[in-house]
Each structure stands twice: as structure tokens, then as C-alpha cells.
Amino acid sequence: MQLGHLGINDNLITGKQQSKVLIVEDEALFARAVVRRLQKSGYECAHVESLQDARNIVRQFTPDVVLLDMRLPDGNGLDLLPEFVAKGAVVIVMTAHGEISDAVNAMKQGAVDYLKKPIDLEELLLSIQKAETAANQSKSLDYSRQRNAHASEGVELLGDSPAMQNVKMQITRIAQLVSNDSVPPTVLIGGETGTGKDVAARLLHLSCANSEKPFVQVDCASLPAELMESELFGHEKGAFTGAVGARPGLIEAAEDGTLFLDEIGELPLELQAKLLRVLENGEYQRIGETQTRKSRARIVAATNRDLRAEVRAGKFRSDLYHRLSVFTVKVPPLRELGEDKHLLREYFTAFYANQIGKAAFELDAKAQSRWLDYVFPGNVRELRNIVIRLIAKYAGKAVKENELIAEFDLTEPEVAGNEFSFNNEASMTAQAQRHLQRQANVSLDAVLKTWERAYIEAAMKMTHGNLSQAAKLLNVNRTTLYSRMNTQDDY
């Protein structure tokens, strides 16, 4: 089940002892690190660096799990994927930036997951454990279909607060409207990083009449600009250097399901015009072809930016913004959800304690109060990570207030977005109060000097060192700015 504001699957286990893992990876240092980590968790591992070596070793080594790199010295790892799947192996594809469409194809051919490099070893271990559980639960199912089936059984936004209830109601209403429209209108999902915009998008897809159709997710922030067009629209053979064959794009892969464009604000301006054409009449072309193709995919976009401000700044097309925002959903930040913070903590605590076979922790009264007061600048993603650390350190124990505070991120301002403002006295007072509560021996002079230095440095960077322009930004005269710079210890 995908839960909270963050995608989480409830089919996780602690690790199958002595499962055989084959790592097909030509980066030797990374492969050795993977082998060490998996062996530590009880896995039997074999490592090869090429397709030919992989073919040879499977004659004497039948893997339960295959970690398959896609770019190998003697070809594409996907060439071996059907063979591994036919042997009943669970295949996890490892992909670098710019290979996401290949990953989509891999999922269609039977891979159960893909991970983008650089890969965190704990994330890799978790992916293996998820895949093993799914395989053990139903050996007969096709793995890519099983992945979609699990999602459709229960994608949920956790939360009983009025704000979360409103989001769920909006998604239900929008799903009904877009399901009945012959030309699916677009939906724009807003919200800060870590709130679970992707879960809201998937929930919307699964609430629509054609939920059995593909759901294709594109992270616009992770794709290099020079590869973005090819990934979205596809290309023909010879369209550019390196295009050794024709490749469908992600718009095509979505068929008449949902194409989810995460962090749409990162899309380059030149591609925004091409996307606008898709939204207006469904038409697009692969790079290097003259044939016009038609898309029936529903477009759902998400952003953590204020797109209206981006339009005013000339960084986002106004016509595209209006096309995208036919329907809008705002996923609220965790700091606005009150008691939902406790609900999410209780869920993740039970979930991960069961997963790793440890007793759950509890918070004492003061720690519970502090948990409720903390604003979680990283939202549900941060909350989940704090829970994981607390289970590791305090399994079966009551966590005290000072132990909890040690896990909080106090290095960044705790109010995200635009809510913290020097023109808002209440906001400034709240920020100052949090600072005074959590740091002893605060020096007012040092605080003021730090803020002054930060603003001077920012102004100088923005004006490329032009003192006169920096003074205008800070609304002081040039002589005053020069004098203040000289009084700063670091200037």
C-alpha cells in the first residue's frame, strides 16, 4: 500500500537468507560495495561485468535476484532480461540519468523495479527485499502486472485532518470529471518537496475509470535538459549521434493512461512549447521523424514551485500554465496537519519495526509534545527517516525529549515556502522562539551579524560583485554598504 504523502509499499521484509544474487555491473568498485553489503545481510552473491560472462555464469549459478546494469561493455543489459525472467529470477534494473524510457521498457518485459544511479546501498537492499516478498507471495504472477495490482489495491493519502480530507475529496471529484471527458483535461498538483505529490497523482490515476492503463512517471528535475526531449517524445534511428535505433518516448509509453510529469517547473522553455502542443491537440513527433503521432494520455503535472511567479519571471509559459491548471490540487505540508503527525509516526513505527524485526519505540510525554511542535521542513519524507533512525537506536524504549531533538534537522530554517518573511512579525517571532528554545547561549549580536553577512553575500553574488548594484538591492547607499562590509569579520 502506498501511504502518507510519500510512496511506500507494505510488502517489505527483512531479507531472505542465502538467496542468490547475480550482479551484472561493469563498475567494479560499486559492484564490490554491493557484494559486501548483501553478504552482510546473508545473501550469496556472484558478480560479472559483461553480458557474455552473465550468460556463462547462469549455467552453473541460478540466481533468485538479478541486479542488471543497462549499459555494459558488450551491449545492453535488457538483452538478457527475458532470459532471466524466464528462469524465474527477480530482476532489478540499475539505470543512469537519461535511461528512464529503457527502464519503462524493462518493467514491461518483467523487471520489478529500477533504481537510478548513484544508488544508495540501503535503498538497493530495500528494493531486493520488496521484490522477494512480492515474488514469494505469488510466484505465478507476471512481476510488472503484480506491481500495478499492488498499487491499485490501496494507494492512500494518510491523514484525518481537514486538510487531508479535502485533498482526498478533490481527487475523487476530479477523477469523476476526467473519466467522463472524451479529451482528458490536465491536472496540476502543487506542494512542497516530500509531501507526496506523486502519491496524489497515482491515487488520481487509480480513481479514474481507466485505472488498468499505464501510469508513467517522469522526474523532470533529474533528466538532463539535452536528453529531456528524447525521453519524452522518443526518437528515430540516426536522429542524433548515438541514436542507433528508434526508441518510443514516455508520452507514447503512457498510451491512453496517465503521464505524470513530476517537477514540471524544471522543464526547459523550448520543450514547454512542444508539450503545449500535446496538451492542445494530442499531437507530437519523435525526434527525426515527419510523421505526426497522437497521444490519448491524461497529463498530470506536479511542482514545488509557484508557477505563477515563474510565469511573471519569464521562466514558464503562461499558456502552458493555464493548460496545465485546468484542475488543481494542493497537497499540504506536514506542519499544517496537526495530529496527523502522530498518526503518521505510529504508522511508520509499526511498519518499519515489523519490517526489521525490532520492537517499536515510544515517545515520552515531553517528546510527544515536541514531535507535535516540530514543523518537519522535509515533510513526510523527513518524518519517515526520523522514525527509521529512532527504531534503530531506541527499539523497545521510551524516547526522551533531548533524544528526539537530536534527530531533528535544525540546520535549516524550519518554515518552508513563503511563510517565513521578514515583513511578517509573527513569522519572525515564531522563528526566533524556536531558535531560543533549541540553542543555549544565543548571542543577539552574533545573530544580527550573521544575517547581515548573509544578505551582503547574497547581494554581491546576485550582482556579480558590483557594489553599486548590490547597494541598490539592499536599499542602502554605496558608502554604507562598503563600511558594513569592512566591519564584517569575514570580509
C-alpha positions as CSV (number, residue, x, y, z in Angstrom):
1,M,0.0,0.0,0.0
2,Q,1.3,3.4,-0.8
3,L,0.7,5.7,2.1
4,G,1.1,9.1,3.6
5,H,2.2,11.8,1.3
6,L,5.0,9.5,0.3
7,G,5.1,6.4,-1.8
8,I,5.6,3.4,0.5
9,N,4.9,-0.3,-0.3
10,D,3.8,-2.5,2.5
11,N,5.3,-5.7,1.1
12,L,8.7,-5.2,2.7
13,I,10.5,-8.0,4.6
14,T,13.8,-8.4,6.5
15,G,15.7,-10.3,3.9
16,K,15.7,-13.9,2.7
17,Q,18.7,-15.7,4.0
18,Q,21.0,-17.3,1.4
19,S,19.1,-16.0,-1.6
20,K,21.4,-16.0,-4.6
21,V,22.0,-12.6,-6.2
22,L,23.7,-12.0,-9.5
23,I,25.2,-8.5,-10.0
24,V,25.7,-7.7,-13.7
25,E,27.7,-4.5,-13.4
26,D,30.9,-3.2,-15.1
27,E,31.7,-0.6,-12.4
28,A,33.9,-2.8,-10.3
29,L,34.1,-0.6,-7.2
30,F,30.4,-0.2,-7.0
31,A,29.8,-3.9,-7.5
32,R,32.3,-4.8,-4.7
33,A,30.4,-2.5,-2.4
34,V,27.1,-4.1,-3.3
35,V,28.6,-7.6,-2.7
36,R,29.9,-6.7,0.7
37,R,26.6,-5.1,1.8
38,L,24.5,-8.1,0.5
39,Q,26.8,-10.7,2.0
40,K,26.5,-8.9,5.3
41,S,22.7,-9.4,5.1
42,G,23.1,-13.1,4.4
43,Y,22.9,-13.2,0.6
44,E,25.0,-15.4,-1.7
45,C,26.5,-13.2,-4.4
46,A,28.1,-13.5,-7.8
47,H,29.4,-10.6,-9.9
48,V,30.1,-10.4,-13.6
49,E,31.0,-7.4,-15.8
50,S,29.6,-8.3,-19.2
51,L,26.7,-9.9,-21.0
52,Q,28.8,-12.8,-22.1
53,D,30.0,-13.5,-18.5
54,A,26.4,-13.3,-17.3
55,R,25.4,-15.9,-19.9
56,N,28.2,-18.2,-18.9
57,I,27.7,-18.0,-15.1
58,V,23.9,-18.7,-15.2
59,R,24.8,-22.2,-16.5
60,Q,26.2,-23.0,-13.0
61,F,24.5,-20.3,-10.8
62,T,20.7,-20.0,-10.8
63,P,20.0,-16.6,-9.3
64,D,17.0,-15.7,-7.3
65,V,17.6,-12.0,-7.9
66,V,19.5,-10.2,-10.7
67,L,20.8,-6.7,-10.4
68,L,21.1,-5.7,-14.0
69,D,23.0,-2.7,-15.3
70,M,21.8,-1.4,-18.6
71,R,25.0,-0.2,-20.2
72,L,27.6,-2.9,-20.4
73,P,30.8,-3.2,-22.4
74,D,29.3,-5.7,-24.9
75,G,25.7,-4.5,-25.1
76,N,22.5,-3.5,-23.4
77,G,21.6,-5.5,-20.2
78,L,18.0,-5.5,-21.4
79,D,19.0,-8.1,-24.0
80,L,19.3,-10.6,-21.2
81,L,16.2,-9.6,-19.3
82,P,13.8,-12.0,-20.9
83,E,16.2,-14.9,-20.2
84,F,16.4,-14.0,-16.5
85,V,12.7,-13.6,-16.2
86,A,12.1,-16.9,-17.9
87,K,14.3,-18.6,-15.3
88,G,12.0,-17.2,-12.6
89,A,14.6,-14.6,-11.3
90,V,13.5,-11.3,-9.8
91,V,15.2,-8.6,-11.9
92,I,16.0,-5.1,-10.7
93,V,17.3,-2.7,-13.4
94,M,20.0,-0.2,-12.5
95,T,20.0,2.9,-14.7
96,A,21.8,6.2,-15.1
97,H,20.2,9.5,-16.0
98,G,18.8,9.6,-19.5
99,E,17.8,5.9,-19.5
100,I,14.3,6.2,-18.0
101,S,12.5,5.1,-21.1
102,D,14.6,2.0,-21.2
103,A,13.6,1.4,-17.6
104,V,9.9,1.7,-18.6
105,N,10.5,-0.9,-21.3
106,A,12.3,-3.1,-18.8
107,M,9.2,-3.0,-16.5
108,K,7.0,-4.1,-19.4
109,Q,9.4,-7.0,-20.0
110,G,9.2,-8.3,-16.4
111,A,11.6,-6.3,-14.3
112,V,10.1,-5.5,-10.9
113,D,11.9,-2.2,-10.2
114,Y,14.6,0.2,-11.4
115,L,17.0,2.3,-9.5
116,K,18.7,5.4,-10.8
117,K,22.5,5.8,-10.2
118,P,24.1,6.8,-7.9
119,I,22.4,4.1,-5.8
120,D,22.3,4.1,-2.1
121,L,23.1,0.6,-0.8
122,E,20.4,0.6,1.8
123,E,17.9,1.6,-0.9
124,L,19.1,-1.2,-3.0
125,L,18.8,-3.7,-0.2
126,L,15.3,-2.5,0.5
127,S,14.4,-2.9,-3.2
128,I,15.6,-6.5,-3.2
129,Q,13.6,-7.3,0.0
130,K,10.5,-5.8,-1.5
131,A,10.9,-7.8,-4.7
132,E,11.5,-11.1,-2.8
133,T,8.3,-10.6,-0.8
134,A,6.2,-9.9,-3.9
135,A,7.7,-13.0,-5.6
136,N,7.1,-15.2,-2.6
137,Q,3.5,-14.1,-2.3
138,S,2.6,-15.1,-5.9
139,K,5.1,-17.0,-8.0
140,S,2.7,-17.3,-10.9
141,L,2.1,-13.6,-11.5
142,D,3.9,-11.5,-14.0
143,Y,6.0,-9.1,-11.9
144,S,5.2,-5.9,-13.7
145,R,1.5,-6.7,-13.5
146,Q,1.8,-7.6,-9.9
147,R,3.4,-4.2,-9.2
148,N,0.4,-2.4,-10.7
149,A,-2.0,-4.7,-8.9
150,H,-0.5,-4.0,-5.6
151,A,-0.7,-0.3,-6.2
152,S,-4.4,-0.5,-7.2
153,E,-5.3,-2.4,-4.1
154,G,-4.7,0.6,-1.9
155,V,-2.9,3.8,-2.7
156,E,-3.8,6.1,0.1
157,L,-3.0,9.5,1.5
158,L,-2.8,9.0,5.2
159,G,-4.4,11.7,7.4
160,D,-7.6,12.5,9.2
161,S,-7.1,16.3,9.4
162,P,-9.5,18.5,7.5
163,A,-6.7,19.5,5.1
164,M,-6.1,15.9,4.1
165,Q,-9.8,15.1,3.9
166,N,-10.2,18.0,1.5
167,V,-7.4,16.7,-0.7
168,K,-8.9,13.2,-0.9
169,M,-12.3,14.7,-1.7
170,Q,-10.8,16.9,-4.5
171,I,-9.1,13.8,-6.1
172,T,-12.3,11.8,-6.0
173,R,-14.2,14.7,-7.7
174,I,-11.6,15.3,-10.3
175,A,-11.3,11.6,-11.1
176,Q,-15.0,11.5,-11.9
177,L,-14.8,14.5,-14.1
178,V,-11.7,13.5,-16.1
179,S,-13.1,9.9,-16.5
180,N,-16.2,11.3,-18.2
181,D,-14.4,13.6,-20.6
182,S,-13.6,12.5,-24.1
183,V,-10.4,14.6,-24.1
184,P,-8.9,14.1,-20.6
185,P,-8.2,17.6,-19.1
186,T,-4.9,18.1,-17.2
187,V,-4.4,18.3,-13.5
188,L,-1.7,20.3,-11.7
189,I,-0.6,19.1,-8.2
190,G,1.2,21.6,-6.0
191,G,3.1,21.1,-2.8
192,E,6.4,21.2,-1.1
193,T,9.1,18.6,-1.6
194,G,8.4,15.5,0.4
195,T,4.6,16.0,0.8
196,G,3.7,13.1,-1.6
197,K,2.6,14.8,-4.8
198,D,3.5,11.5,-6.6
199,V,1.1,9.5,-4.3
200,A,-1.7,12.0,-5.0
201,A,-1.0,11.6,-8.8
202,R,-1.1,7.8,-8.5
203,L,-4.2,7.9,-6.4
204,L,-5.9,10.1,-9.0
205,H,-4.9,7.6,-11.7
206,L,-6.3,4.7,-9.8
207,S,-9.5,6.5,-9.1
208,C,-10.2,7.0,-12.8
209,A,-12.2,4.7,-14.9
210,N,-9.2,3.5,-16.9
211,S,-7.0,2.7,-13.9
212,E,-5.8,-0.5,-15.6
213,K,-4.0,1.6,-18.2
214,P,-0.3,2.6,-17.7
215,F,0.9,5.1,-15.2
216,V,4.2,6.6,-16.4
217,Q,6.1,8.9,-14.1
218,V,8.8,11.4,-15.4
219,D,11.0,13.3,-13.0
220,C,11.7,16.4,-14.9
221,A,14.3,17.5,-12.3
222,S,16.5,14.5,-12.7
223,L,16.7,14.4,-16.5
224,P,19.5,16.5,-18.2
225,A,18.0,19.1,-20.4
226,E,19.7,17.7,-23.5
227,L,18.1,14.3,-23.0
228,M,14.7,15.5,-22.0
229,E,13.2,15.8,-25.4
230,S,14.3,12.4,-26.5
231,E,12.9,10.8,-23.3
232,L,9.5,12.5,-23.6
233,F,8.9,12.3,-27.3
234,G,11.2,9.5,-28.5
235,H,13.5,9.5,-31.5
236,E,14.1,7.8,-34.8
237,K,17.3,5.9,-35.8
238,G,20.0,8.4,-36.8
239,A,18.2,11.4,-35.4
240,F,21.4,12.4,-33.5
241,T,24.7,10.9,-32.6
242,G,24.2,7.8,-30.6
243,A,20.7,7.2,-31.8
244,V,21.5,3.7,-33.1
245,G,17.8,2.7,-33.2
246,A,14.3,4.0,-32.9
247,R,13.0,4.5,-29.4
248,P,9.5,5.4,-28.2
249,G,9.2,8.2,-25.7
250,L,7.4,8.3,-22.4
251,I,4.4,10.0,-23.9
252,E,4.0,7.0,-26.2
253,A,4.6,4.6,-23.3
254,A,1.7,6.1,-21.3
255,E,-0.7,5.0,-24.1
256,D,-4.2,6.1,-23.0
257,G,-3.3,6.0,-19.3
258,T,-1.6,8.7,-17.2
259,L,1.6,10.6,-17.9
260,F,2.8,12.1,-14.6
261,L,5.3,15.0,-15.1
262,D,6.9,15.5,-11.7
263,E,8.5,18.9,-11.0
264,I,7.2,20.3,-14.3
265,G,8.7,23.7,-13.3
266,E,12.1,22.2,-14.3
267,L,11.1,21.7,-17.9
268,P,13.2,23.9,-20.3
269,L,11.3,26.7,-22.1
270,E,12.0,25.2,-25.6
271,L,10.2,21.9,-24.6
272,Q,7.3,23.7,-23.0
273,A,6.1,24.8,-26.4
274,K,6.2,21.2,-27.6
275,L,4.4,19.9,-24.5
276,L,1.7,22.6,-25.1
277,R,1.0,21.1,-28.5
278,V,0.4,17.7,-26.9
279,L,-2.0,19.3,-24.4
280,E,-3.9,21.2,-27.1
281,N,-4.5,18.5,-29.6
282,G,-2.6,15.4,-28.5
283,E,-0.1,15.7,-31.4
284,Y,3.7,15.1,-31.2
285,Q,6.6,13.8,-33.2
286,R,9.6,11.7,-32.4
287,I,12.9,13.5,-32.9
288,G,14.0,12.9,-36.5
289,E,10.6,11.9,-38.0
290,T,8.0,13.7,-40.0
291,Q,5.0,11.5,-39.0
292,T,2.7,13.2,-36.5
293,R,1.6,10.9,-33.7
294,K,-1.5,11.2,-31.4
295,S,-1.5,10.8,-27.7
296,R,-4.6,10.0,-25.6
297,A,-2.7,10.1,-22.3
298,R,-4.0,12.1,-19.4
299,I,-1.4,14.6,-18.3
300,V,-0.9,15.1,-14.6
301,A,1.9,17.5,-13.5
302,A,3.3,18.4,-10.1
303,T,5.5,21.2,-8.9
304,N,7.0,22.6,-5.7
305,R,7.3,26.0,-7.3
306,D,4.9,28.9,-7.6
307,L,4.3,28.6,-11.4
308,R,2.5,32.0,-11.5
309,A,5.6,33.6,-10.1
310,E,7.7,31.7,-12.7
311,V,5.4,33.0,-15.4
312,R,5.9,36.6,-14.2
313,A,9.7,36.0,-14.2
314,G,9.6,34.7,-17.8
315,K,10.7,31.2,-16.8
316,F,7.4,29.4,-17.5
317,R,5.0,29.9,-20.4
318,S,1.7,31.4,-19.3
319,D,-0.3,29.5,-22.0
320,L,1.2,26.2,-20.7
321,Y,0.4,27.1,-17.1
322,H,-3.2,27.8,-17.9
323,R,-3.4,24.5,-19.9
324,L,-1.9,22.5,-17.0
325,S,-4.1,24.0,-14.3
326,V,-7.5,23.1,-15.6
327,F,-7.8,21.3,-12.3
328,T,-5.5,21.9,-9.3
329,V,-4.8,20.0,-6.1
330,K,-2.6,21.4,-3.3
331,V,-1.0,18.8,-1.1
332,P,-0.5,20.5,2.3
333,P,2.8,20.5,4.2
334,L,3.1,18.3,7.3
335,R,3.3,21.4,9.6
336,E,-0.3,22.2,8.8
337,L,-1.7,18.7,9.6
338,G,-1.6,18.8,13.4
339,E,-2.4,15.4,14.9
340,D,-1.7,13.7,11.6
341,K,2.0,13.9,12.6
342,H,1.3,11.4,15.4
343,L,-0.8,9.2,13.1
344,L,2.0,9.0,10.5
345,R,4.6,8.4,13.2
346,E,2.5,5.5,14.6
347,Y,2.0,4.0,11.1
348,F,5.7,4.2,10.1
349,T,6.9,3.0,13.5
350,A,4.7,-0.2,13.4
351,F,5.6,-0.6,9.7
352,Y,9.4,-0.5,10.0
353,A,9.6,-2.2,13.4
354,N,7.8,-5.2,11.8
355,Q,10.0,-5.0,8.7
356,I,13.3,-5.3,10.5
357,G,12.1,-7.4,13.4
358,K,12.6,-5.0,16.2
359,A,10.3,-3.7,18.9
360,A,8.6,-0.3,18.4
361,F,9.8,2.7,20.3
362,E,7.5,5.2,22.2
363,L,7.8,8.9,22.9
364,D,7.5,10.1,26.5
365,A,5.1,12.9,27.2
366,K,7.6,15.8,26.6
367,A,8.9,14.1,23.4
368,Q,5.3,13.7,22.1
369,S,4.7,17.4,22.6
370,R,8.0,18.3,20.9
371,W,7.1,16.0,18.0
372,L,3.8,17.9,17.5
373,D,5.6,21.2,17.7
374,Y,8.3,20.3,15.1
375,V,7.5,21.7,11.7
376,F,9.2,18.9,9.6
377,P,10.8,21.0,6.8
378,G,11.3,17.8,4.9
379,N,7.7,16.8,5.4
380,V,6.6,13.1,5.4
381,R,9.9,12.0,3.8
382,E,11.8,13.6,6.8
383,L,9.3,12.1,9.3
384,R,9.8,8.6,7.9
385,N,13.6,8.9,8.0
386,I,13.4,10.1,11.7
387,V,11.3,7.1,12.6
388,I,13.7,4.7,10.9
389,R,16.6,6.2,12.9
390,L,14.7,6.1,16.2
391,I,13.8,2.4,15.7
392,A,17.5,1.6,15.1
393,K,18.6,3.4,18.2
394,Y,15.7,3.0,20.7
395,A,13.8,-0.1,19.8
396,G,11.6,-1.1,22.7
397,K,12.4,2.0,24.6
398,A,10.7,5.3,25.5
399,V,12.5,8.1,23.6
400,K,13.1,11.2,25.7
401,E,12.8,14.8,24.6
402,N,16.5,15.5,24.2
403,E,17.0,12.2,22.3
404,L,14.2,13.2,19.9
405,I,15.5,16.7,19.3
406,A,18.9,15.2,18.4
407,E,17.2,13.7,15.3
408,F,15.6,16.9,14.1
409,D,17.1,19.0,11.3
410,L,17.8,22.3,13.0
411,T,20.4,23.4,10.4
412,E,17.8,24.9,8.0
413,P,15.0,27.3,8.7
414,E,12.0,25.3,9.7
415,V,9.4,27.1,7.8
416,A,9.4,26.3,4.1
417,G,7.9,28.0,1.1
418,N,6.9,31.7,1.5
419,E,5.6,31.6,5.1
420,F,8.7,32.9,6.7
421,S,9.0,36.5,5.9
422,F,10.9,39.5,7.4
423,N,7.8,41.5,6.6
424,N,5.7,39.3,8.9
425,E,6.4,40.0,12.6
426,A,4.5,36.9,13.8
427,S,6.5,34.6,11.5
428,M,9.8,36.2,12.6
429,T,8.8,35.9,16.3
430,A,7.9,32.2,15.9
431,Q,11.3,31.5,14.2
432,A,13.1,33.3,16.9
433,Q,11.3,31.4,19.6
434,R,12.2,28.1,18.0
435,H,15.8,29.2,17.9
436,L,15.9,30.3,21.5
437,Q,14.2,27.0,22.7
438,R,16.7,24.8,21.0
439,Q,20.0,26.6,21.3
440,A,21.6,27.7,24.5
441,N,23.6,31.0,25.0
442,V,22.2,32.7,21.9
443,S,24.1,35.9,21.1
444,L,21.9,38.6,19.7
445,D,24.9,40.4,18.2
446,A,26.1,37.2,16.5
447,V,22.6,36.6,15.1
448,L,22.3,40.0,13.6
449,K,25.8,39.9,12.2
450,T,25.2,36.5,10.6
451,W,22.0,37.7,8.9
452,E,23.7,40.9,7.7
453,R,26.6,39.0,6.3
454,A,24.3,36.5,4.6
455,Y,22.4,39.3,2.9
456,I,25.5,41.2,1.8
457,E,27.0,38.0,0.4
458,A,23.8,37.2,-1.5
459,A,23.5,40.7,-3.0
460,M,27.2,40.6,-4.1
461,K,26.7,37.2,-5.7
462,M,23.5,38.3,-7.5
463,T,25.2,41.4,-8.9
464,H,28.4,39.6,-9.7
465,G,30.4,41.8,-7.3
466,N,29.0,45.2,-8.4
467,L,29.0,47.2,-5.2
468,S,26.6,49.9,-6.5
469,Q,24.0,47.4,-7.7
470,A,24.3,45.4,-4.5
471,A,23.7,48.6,-2.5
472,K,20.5,49.2,-4.6
473,L,19.3,45.7,-3.8
474,L,19.8,46.3,-0.1
475,N,18.4,49.8,-0.2
476,V,21.5,51.4,1.3
477,N,23.9,53.8,-0.2
478,R,27.2,52.6,-1.6
479,T,29.3,54.1,1.2
480,T,27.2,52.5,3.9
481,L,27.4,49.0,2.3
482,Y,31.2,49.4,1.9
483,S,31.5,50.4,5.5
484,R,29.4,47.4,6.7
485,M,31.4,45.0,4.6
486,N,34.6,46.2,6.3
487,T,33.2,45.6,9.7
488,Q,32.2,42.0,9.0
489,D,34.8,39.6,10.3
490,D,34.8,37.5,7.1
491,Y,35.3,40.4,4.6
